[in-house]
Amino acid sequence: MPRLLALLALLLPLSAQAETLEIPLGQQGASSIDLPQRGASQRSVLERFGLADEEHAPVGKPPITRWDYREFSVYFEYDHVINSVRHHQPRTAPSKE
């Protein structure tokens, strides 16, 4: 038991040196983009946002289709939006001199 306590006493200062990693979850993509809302039709998305940069073929049952735009993707079940997701916009790393 005394050896265990001595070992813990030696390891405690090491944990105090750790860095905290913070990930800003709510800061993906430009917040000014108005995304297609759940339930909207493919036709209304097409009219409002234009042709997608890439359209993926339906997959699974029910069929799920994905349209990729430059800053976001839209997921459809049959012909209605089930989700819209902003693409991650990496921040430029500071230059190392």
C-alpha positions as CSV (number, residue, x, y, z in Angstrom):
1,M,0.0,0.0,0.0
2,P,2.7,2.6,0.8
3,R,4.3,1.8,-2.6
4,L,1.0,2.5,-4.4
5,L,0.7,5.8,-2.6
6,A,4.2,6.8,-3.5
7,L,3.6,5.9,-7.2
8,L,0.4,8.0,-7.2
9,A,2.3,10.9,-5.6
10,L,4.8,10.7,-8.4
11,L,2.2,10.6,-11.2
12,L,0.0,13.4,-10.0
13,P,2.3,16.2,-11.1
14,L,2.4,14.8,-14.6
15,S,-1.4,15.1,-15.0
16,A,-1.2,18.7,-13.9
17,Q,1.0,19.5,-17.0
18,A,-1.7,18.3,-19.5
19,E,-3.1,20.7,-22.1
20,T,-6.8,21.1,-22.7
21,L,-8.0,20.6,-26.2
22,E,-11.1,22.7,-27.1
23,I,-13.1,21.9,-30.3
24,P,-15.6,24.5,-31.3
25,L,-18.5,22.3,-32.4
26,G,-20.9,25.0,-33.4
27,Q,-18.5,26.8,-35.7
28,Q,-18.6,24.6,-38.8
29,G,-19.2,26.4,-42.1
30,A,-20.4,29.9,-42.6
31,S,-23.3,30.8,-40.4
32,S,-24.7,33.1,-43.0
33,I,-25.7,30.2,-45.2
34,D,-29.5,29.4,-45.2
35,L,-29.8,25.7,-45.4
36,P,-32.7,23.7,-46.9
37,Q,-35.2,22.9,-44.2
38,R,-36.5,19.4,-43.3
39,G,-39.5,18.5,-45.4
40,A,-38.7,20.7,-48.4
41,S,-39.0,19.1,-51.8
42,Q,-36.1,18.5,-54.2
43,R,-37.8,20.9,-56.6
44,S,-37.9,23.7,-54.0
45,V,-34.2,23.1,-53.2
46,L,-33.3,23.2,-56.9
47,E,-35.3,26.4,-57.4
48,R,-33.7,28.1,-54.4
49,F,-30.1,26.8,-54.5
50,G,-29.7,25.8,-58.2
51,L,-28.0,22.7,-59.5
52,A,-25.8,20.8,-57.0
53,D,-22.1,20.4,-57.7
54,E,-22.6,16.7,-57.4
55,E,-25.6,14.5,-57.1
56,H,-25.2,11.0,-55.6
57,A,-27.4,8.1,-56.7
58,P,-30.0,6.8,-54.2
59,V,-28.8,4.3,-51.7
60,G,-30.8,1.8,-49.5
61,K,-34.5,1.4,-48.7
62,P,-36.0,3.9,-48.3
63,P,-33.8,5.5,-50.9
64,I,-31.5,8.2,-49.5
65,T,-30.0,10.7,-52.1
66,R,-27.3,13.3,-51.4
67,W,-26.8,16.5,-53.2
68,D,-23.4,18.2,-52.6
69,Y,-23.1,22.0,-52.9
70,R,-19.9,24.0,-52.3
71,E,-20.6,24.7,-48.7
72,F,-23.2,22.2,-47.6
73,S,-24.9,18.8,-48.5
74,V,-28.6,18.0,-48.6
75,Y,-29.9,14.5,-47.8
76,F,-33.3,13.4,-49.3
77,E,-35.5,10.5,-48.5
78,Y,-37.5,10.0,-51.7
79,D,-37.9,13.6,-52.8
80,H,-38.0,15.4,-49.4
81,V,-35.2,16.9,-47.3
82,I,-34.4,14.9,-44.2
83,N,-31.2,16.8,-43.3
84,S,-28.8,19.6,-44.4
85,V,-25.2,19.7,-43.2
86,R,-22.6,22.5,-43.5
87,H,-19.2,21.3,-44.7
88,H,-16.3,21.7,-42.3
89,Q,-14.3,24.8,-43.2
90,P,-10.8,24.3,-41.8
91,R,-9.1,27.4,-40.4
92,T,-5.7,28.2,-41.9
93,A,-2.9,27.3,-39.6
94,P,-0.6,30.1,-38.5
95,S,2.7,30.1,-40.4
96,K,5.7,28.8,-38.5
97,E,8.7,31.0,-38.8
